Amino acid sequence: MRCKCGYSFSNEVSGPDRKFESFAVIRDRDYRVFIKSETRVLASKGSDAKLRALARSSKFVGSLMECPKCLRAIFSEPGGANLVIFQREV
């Protein structure tokens, strides 16, 4: 994913020296279902069952990131359908 300024988030996805902050976002109306789904992940026996439960709960999670280069906020809705970029007011 790239910001409008050209910064590439995908080049720095992991590691302790990552330059950007990111946050998980869950819709209020989906929060209880998400928590129940996450507890099923913990209760699942075997790696295949855990992966299936994680896949089900991941559809409720979006993300919010701040570009370290231009300070725009980038919001990805749960399910990844829409990407919204907000520019900071000066």
N, C-alpha and C positions, 0 to 999 in steps of 0.2 A: 504494500500500500504506500502511496506517495501523497505528501501534502501538496497544496497548491504552490508552495515555495520551492518544491523540488526535493525536499528531504524524504528519504526512503526509510520507512519504519522497518521494512523487512530485513534490512541489512544489520539491524541491531536488536533482534528479537530476544535474545537471551544473554545472560551474563551479568555479573555485578556492576560492571562499568557502563551499563546501558544509560543513554543520555536522556531518555524520555520516561515520563510517568504514565502508567496506564491503570485503569480501574475497571472492574467488572460491574456491569449494569444489569439489573433485573427489574422488570416492570412491577409496580406495586400489585397489580391484579394477579400476577403470576407467582408472587413470592412464596405463598404457602405451598403451591404445587411444586415449585422448584425445591423447596426445603424437603418435602416428602420424597421427591425424586433423589435428592442427594443422600438421604438416609437409606434409601434402597441400595445406593452404591456401596455404602459402608456395610450393609447387611448381606450383600451378594457373596456367594461362595464361588470361587474359581475366577480366573482372569477373564474368560469370555463373558461371563455374566456381569462382571464389573464393567467391562468395556461397553456392553450393551446399555447398562444403566447410565453410564457417563454420557453416552451418545444421546440418550433420551433427555437428560437434564441439561445438556449443553445447548439445546434449542431455545432455552429461556435466557441465555446469557449474551449480552451485548458488551461493548467496550467504550470507554471514554479515554482519549489520549491527548496529551498536550505536546505540540511540536516544539522541540528545543531550539529550533532555528528561528521561527517567526511567532511562536507562542499561540498559534491557532489551536482551538479545541476541535477535535475530530471525534464525532459520535457515530458509532456503528450500532444500529438497532439490533435487538435480539433476533436471531435468525439470519442476520446479515443482509436483509432486504434493502435497506437504505443506508447511505453514508451521508452524514451531514457535517459540513465544515463551518465553524464559527470563527469569525475574526474578532480579535480583541479590540474594544474601543479605546481610543487614545485620548 
